[in-house]
Amino acid sequence: MTLGGWFSLILSWAGILTLTGFCFLCIFRKDSGLD
Amino acid sequence: MPVPKPQRETWSSKIGIILAVAGSAVGLGNFLRFPAKAVANGGGAFMIPYFVSLLLIGIPLMWIEWTLGRFGGGFGHGTAPGIFHSIARKNRFIKYFGVIGIFGPLVIFMYYLYIESWSLAYSFFALTGKLNQVSDQTQMQGFLQAFQGLTTNQFFSSLAPAYTFFFITFILNIFVIYHGIKGGIERLCKLAMPALFFCGFALMIRVMTLGAPDPGRPDWNVLNGFGFLWNPDLSALKSAHVWLEAAGQILFTLSVGIGVILTYASYLSKTDDVVLSGLTAASMNEIAEIIIGGSIVVPAAFVFFGPMEIRAVADSGVFNLGYVTMPLILQRLPLADFLSFLWFLLLFIAGITSSVSLAQPVISFMEDEFNLSKKKAVAIFTAATFILCQPAVLFLGRGVVDELDFWGGTFFLVLFATIEAILFSWVLGMEAAWDEIHLGAEMRIPRIYKFIIKYVTPVFLLIILGTWFFQKWLPVIFMEEVAPENKIYILATRVGLFLIFSLIAVMVRVAWRRKRQITEGTP
């Protein structure tokens, strides 16, 4: 795998995981009344 | 005097509807179509137009559909005709645009159920060891074709096994649909979605730990397999075709433009957060697609077939990837039967959570607009769809499934998404739409999206639609790519689809005429 390949993979995975993590964090914070 | 409407169902929890929408979106496309498209369109470079399309059309359409659905649900409408009518009550024609939002999912249901039943059948064949008796590509191809009734061989002598699994799948779907939104679909998705992610991650970890199974070919290793998918070919970005493929994949994978999300969101209450829920459902779908979907088929095929053959494998079509190549790959691993079972179970779960969602617009239309009970609506749906599914089962070899997929799963999907985007920002009005999106919202959408939803999303969709018309409409209308002996079947399918569309349009007219008579008190 080339450096460009690693870059594409890591950026894509990190972007999606961060977005999903952020969404669930917001949902659980709201549901648990932490806000 | 107006007849009081029965109370509409609601979701029991926020996570329930998020899982249901994600379940509707996650399907065969995530695990088979995405990796094949990425390989064919520039590998890692494909992710640039893919993410641009996600941001400019995928996520905006998610928000549009969630908002329109919740908006229509507030007026007691769960399907597009009623929802569009709620946007512009004085316009008597607008509701007819919504016919596509019932027609589209019904057409997809007509063939999707049969394909879903293959996964159930193959998971059974994996457990009983029947699949393990097949050892090469030609035999596996023959196994699939004989199962589909296209030929006969030592494995299958008739369509009976395929029909049996279709029937079981049909009954399972009706069972879930009959139990309604809360007791059926939500309960199924709360169990099925974690199971789907479990199967997906288990297979992904197995593929990631393959190393280089053939010591004579150390280059055929899993890292190079990932490289085959992810190494960017930046020249692909200059091709308009690659951008259209990426946009098409986004529409297809998120299940926007079908009408299903409208119906699901109509069961929300007025202040339920659609911004966060829509974004969460979309991001869950992307995990299934980019992380799981991108880590199973292509890297595994690369390790066993090598760099020369894998392009042919990726180009061989979605069904070949899933039902011919993958079982052959899994056979070469320890615990082959179990891994094959896990793979087809993954596809079946992805299928059933999508097919039950496709049924809901028709059921909801009968309940909301004709005041039918759930029991009656499901009984009519069962009788009608059992007949409507038969052409896909009996005439698969004649191209009927491809034809249904083209109209229901491709053309009307883009057309309906375009209509929704225009109605939302131009008929409801961007200011009203912006306020409606944010009702009960935990967070504010960046203001740039006001511009994107109003201009960029509709224009992007019109370009896709326009390009299609420019390139394809003449060959499609005149069936230039259809074999002469199949033309009569394709023509019959088109006549059937036209009749179904007309029938739904007439039902919309009858429903609104009845409502007007009831409101005005005339017999």
Interface residues (C-beta under 8 A of the other chain):
Chain A: M1 T2 G4 G5 W6 F7 S8 L9 L11 S12 W13 G15 I16 L17 L19 T20 C23 F24 C26 I27 K30 D31
Chain B: K14 I15 I18 G43 G44 A45 M47 F51 L223 N224 F226 G227 W230 N231 P232 D273 L276 L279 T280 S283 M284 E286 I287 I290 I291 E442 M443
